[in-house]
Amino acid sequence: MKTEHTSPLCGRRVLVAVSGSIAAVKSPLLVSALIKAGAEVRCLVTTSGAALVSPVALASLSRHRCYLEADQWNPAASRPLHIELAEWAELTIVAPLSASSLARWSQGSADGLLASVLLATEAPVIAAPAMNTAMWRHPAVQRNWLQIQDFPRVVPLFPESGLLACDSVGDGRMADPLLIELAAASVFSRGPGAPAINLDLSGMSVLVSAGPTQETIDPARFLSNRSSGRMGVLLAQAARFRGATVHLVHGPLDLPVAWLQGLQCTAVETAAELSAALQLAQPTSDVLVMAAAVADLRREVAPANKLAKLELKEVLSSGWYEVPDLLSNLTRQRRPEQLILGFSALTGDDTQFLERAESKRLAKGCDLMMVNPVDRNGQGFGDQPNGGWLLGDGWRRELPVTAKLSLAHQLLDALIKIRDQAAASMES
Ligand SMILES: Cc1cc2nc3c(=O)[nH]c(=O)nc-3n(C[C@H](O)[C@H](O)[C@H](O)COP(=O)(O)O)c2cc1C
């Protein structure tokens, strides 16, 4: 059965390298996710890695033979295998990256197939270390980890904190395979001509709101909307992959929890909680992305007991107050150099829709507003692609429907353009 792929990974050549960490047992999940996204995958496993995960499993899942360290010395090969693989791959993912493989890479050692590929490749490399907490915190490992982040085209995925196979709780868990897949998709999400890895948001602090808010009707019911939070969370991760420190304030989300790894997260439910969390974080942020879909109405006081059907009808028809416009409040309080991107979900025909959107952008005072129709088949909510228009000061640009992660990068490109233009006009 053929599947339709909309992922930026579709048709891309990805080498998955597995080294000797117990987290190697999760590598088959990564390979499977990449294949489902339409990527062409080859696997390479070190000798210690092969003792922890079956090369046969990796071969079956990648639909291709799995390379072992010994294959580098095959007398029948007419070209060195490490060069073949390094030139074949448009992206290499080392997951898990063991302390030993990290040490070899940081020191420029070509000792072994994986080590040789890492020196020979000119494509991006995603590095996902995994080890015991004490090993991870060792100064030698930390020094090596810092060193490889200075190498060109490296995307570092810091290990997470949690229960480790050695029964301790602490840093050292490999990033989740779904997050690694997202980082890989991000590499292929930039437009033509843009570098695959660009740390152009380095040193910036980005505040993102995402997901719906929920306003209580009674203990069993709430008023909310269809937002899944994907657009906002993907914007947050895209900014983080481009070097920003990201704080995500989110309502209840409908997406893989692994997508929150690496972000500073604050979970909220109501519009009032969202507003309070954003106000607290806004003063220290360089960029605010307001992608949350805030409920329009709220009640002052919610009934203590579940309402019967007739009571519900009564409660739904009165006693609701408008939720204050959070975006307008935040733009009023911003520092002069803070950039703000707002979102507006609209329905109806294009002309009316764009007129309404432009007056909304002006009223709210944000630098950019992404306007997306939510009444068209195959775009908008959930895991569907997205598109619409981007409105700026005196201009508007159509954003064709594409994967949400690609759109996230286009929106960040537009923010960076405004930042750079403002910096250039200050200098002149
Ligand atoms: C059961 C077991 C689990 C291991 N887990 C890890 C680990 O999580 N991280 C790590 O850096 N090393 C771990 N090691 C040690 C590495 O396998 C060892 O350093 C090996 O030399 C790594 O070689 P490689 O990088 O070529 O795969 C583990 C060893 C064993 C026997």
The ligand as an ORCA input file, in Angstrom:
! r2SCAN-3c Opt
* xyz 0 1
  C      24.778     -2.845     28.778
  C      25.620     -1.656     28.429
  C      25.032     -0.419     28.339
  C      25.798      0.691     28.007
  N      25.160      1.904     27.946
  C      25.896      2.985     27.608
  C      25.260      4.249     27.491
  O      24.054      4.410     27.721
  N      26.007      5.309     27.099
  C      27.347      5.183     26.820
  O      27.981      6.197     26.458
  N      27.976      3.997     26.959
  C      27.288      2.898     27.336
  N      27.908      1.683     27.443
  C      29.362      1.606     27.195
  C      29.652      1.592     25.701
  O      28.973      0.558     25.070
  C      31.159      1.491     25.462
  O      31.778      2.684     25.899
  C      31.528      1.255     24.026
  O      32.927      1.330     23.926
  C      30.912      2.271     23.083
  O      31.457      2.093     21.815
  P      30.836      2.772     20.501
  O      30.764      4.229     20.760
  O      31.814      2.426     19.431
  O      29.525      2.164     20.268
  C      27.181      0.561     27.764
  C      27.761     -0.694     27.847
  C      26.994     -1.790     28.182
  C      27.657     -3.138     28.274
*
